[in-house]
């Protein structure tokens, strides 16, 4: 059974940093994409960024480029989201997700992801 477990959320002041972790188990993720999404109250879940497990290529939504960095540690089957220069508008529940092995996926779409974590709250105070 595949499980994704996020951790590292919390309350931070604007301008601060947090690092989220997503520990994956139950399968290997070769040729999969793993992504971070977030959902603020009253809003749809939105794409934050993604990484190809094999090769490590990354993508980010424009609003986090230059502030957020996604990485992975294959030996630990864990993905990370380093968030710097946090803003109040970054406040949301952050979810990690993983696709099945495939090509041609639209990695910005929630529909491309087969597995989801339970989410971790990030709150940025002004």
N, C-alpha and C positions, 0 to 999 in steps of 0.2 A: 504494500500500500504506500503510495507516494504521499509524503508529508512535506509541507513548507512551513517553517516556523520563523516568524519575524521577531526581532527584539531590538532594543536600543532606543525606542521612542521616549518622549518625555517633554518636559516644559523647559524652554530656553528663551532667553531674551533676544530681541532682534540684533542681528550681527553676530550671533553665536553660532556654534557648530554642534552637530550630532552625527553619529555614525550608526546607521541601521544595519542589521545583519539578517540574512535569510538562510537558515540552515535547512538543507534539502536531504531527504532520505527516501529510500524505496526504489530508486532506479538510478541509472547513470544518465547524464544529461548531454552526452556527446551529440553534436549536431542539433541541439536545442537552443532556443533563445530563452533567456530569463529576463524578466522585466520588473520594473517598479511602477506602480500606479498609485494614485492618491484620490481621495474623495473627501471633499469638504461638505459640511452640512448643507443640504438643499441643492447640492450640485451633483452632476454626473461624475462617475469615476473617470479620471483622465490619466493619460500616459505621461510618465515622468522620464523614463529612460529604459534602455535595454542593453543587454550584452549577449553576444554569441558565446556559448560555453566553449566551443572549439574555435580557437583563434583569438577570442577576446575583443572583437570589434564592438564598438559602443555607439549608441545613438541617444540623443537627449531632446526633450522639448525645448523650444527657444527660451522659455522663461527661467530655465535652470542652467543653461549653458554657461560655463565659466564658474559656476558656484557648486554644482553637484558633480560627483565622480562615482561611477560604478566600476567595481572590480570583482574578481572572484578568486577563490582559493580552491583549486580543484582537489587538493589533498584533503581538504575539510568539507568538500561539497557545499561550500558556503559562498553566497554572494553578498556584497556590501554596497551600501549607498552612503558615501561621505557627503554630508551637506554642510557647506560653509556659507557665511554671510546670509544667514537665514532671515527671512522677512515674515511679517505677520500673515501675508497672503500664502505662505507655505503651510500654514496650519491645516491639517487634514489627518485622516487615517491613511496610513501608507500600507500598501499591499505588495507583496512579491508574488510573482506568477511565473509559470514555466510552460513552454509549448511542448508538443510532441516533436520528434525529429521530423523535419520537413524543410522544403525550400519554397520560396515565393510567398512566405507569410507576410502579412501586413503587421509588423511588430508593434505598431502604435494602436492596434485595435484589441480591445478586450476579448473579442471573439476568437482571436488567434491562440489564446492561452487555455491550456487544458487543466492546469493545476493552479490552485490559489492558496495563499496563506490566510490566516485569520485577521491580519491587520495589526498595526501598532500606531498609537496616537502620537502625533507630533503637534505640539502647541508652541507657537512663537508669540511672545508678548511684546508689545510695543513700548 
